[in-house]
Amino acid sequence: MKEGCGIAGIALEEGDAALPLFYALYALQHRGQESAGIAVHSSEDEGGARAGNIPLIKGMGFVYEVFSPQRLASLRGNIGIGHVRYSTTGASRVENAEPLVVNYHKGQIAIAHNGNLVNTAELKKELQREGRIFHSDTDTEVIAHLLAKELVRHDPIEAVKVMMRKVVGSYALVIMLDNLLMAIRDPLGIKPLCFGTLNDGRGYIIASESSAIDTVGGDLIRDVRPGEVLLINCSPRADRRVESYQLYRGTSPAFCVFEYIYFARPDSVLDGKLVYDVRLKIGERLAEEHGIEADIVSPVPDSGITFAIGYAKRSGLDYMEGFIKNRYVGRTFIMPEDSSRDTAVRLKLNVVRRNVEGKRVVLVDDSIVRGTTSRRIVSFLKNRGAKEVHLRIGSPPIIAPCYLGINTPTRAELLASKRDIDAICNFLNADSIGYLSLQGLIDSVGMGMNNLCLGCLNEQYPVEIPGEVCVARQLKLSHF
Ligand code: SF4
């Protein structure tokens, strides 16, 4: 499972936004490693955007690969937005990298998106029939064109309202429109988005996760609410306060539960919950639901660490590292003639033989997707002398794909889609396997089932997707 993207936006009273944006994107690197980009605007230069020139640098690769000190220094402007991407719609190529900058009748709009629309194809066809030309194959360009079209007859907030009425799916957006910086979260709040202050209150930051706000020395104010639009007017004569417009309200939100299980950093606070706390509780619950006689508890690093700590705490078993992760591998490079995927896993994880030899090991991981990596990991432990390997998984079985911004395989490729527990255990060659129950997960997150998206776990999605069951949350237009 790969997260789709991370986004950030910064508005400063003075100074350049590019450097803090670079650090914020660095903090969000785990959300996307294929491409990175930053676009800026200077509010001193009122009308600068109208001249049709939002400086933008984007490229393929990690944040540090795309931005040299010289490139960063060339981005002058006190407002900016940034993006890191892993492709969920559109191919992995630089045309699809974000932020996306498009022209509208008064100048340019820059936009960065995390999420996935499920009605992109029909909206795109409609816009193409009206003569609009697309340069990328992303759903972000659809959002940009919808906005550009509505800005001809509406003010920015009204234009956003019309856009939100048309798009279906998940979206957290940061948008730069002349001297305005906007943050938008879809009415179900599927993707995380929060904001805070920086530079001792003389600036604002919007980010996918609060850890990005911490990284630039800022202070989290709160999450952007589902269906809310925040607007910061950075015009020289404006008072630069944050205006809130609650444009839409769902009957209940549908926060992606996998942000808590895997995607978000453990040091992030999402919708009021510290991710670390949730993962610790999951580990404890896993020990209650699937306790077993064993000698040590060991995580699959890094994603299994907090769960394993919780499991060890509750079970009373010793926590011991069975694997050490090589943190310098980055994107795995395999020689073409090496057909074995074992090399990729071995480059990343090495067994600490003395810790596992002759032991009954409870091996804790966050989730199982195809099962191929888990099978290799179990066999590494056994080949290095582990007597028994008992897998414990911090999520229920993933049985269905995600259509809302997470890159997942099809049902046919998902290990748990068509197999029962015994067949899964056999496939993985483990001595036992225990998945966290759905109720255990809901209790550990502590938000109630009706406030979470659980689509890939129970096949009930919060928006209509052809061929899938929808537990529709009714959306209401708010009056503000
Ligand atoms: S389907 Fe799964 S991964 Fe996708 S948004 Fe819902 S909970 Fe998250």
Boltz pocket constraint, residues with backbone or C-beta under 6 A from the ligand:
constraints:
  - pocket:
      binder: B
      contacts: [[A, 190], [A, 255], [A, 256], [A, 257], [A, 258], [A, 259], [A, 401], [A, 402], [A, 403], [A, 404], [A, 405], [A, 406], [A, 453], [A, 454], [A, 455], [A, 456], [A, 457]]
      max_distance: 6.0
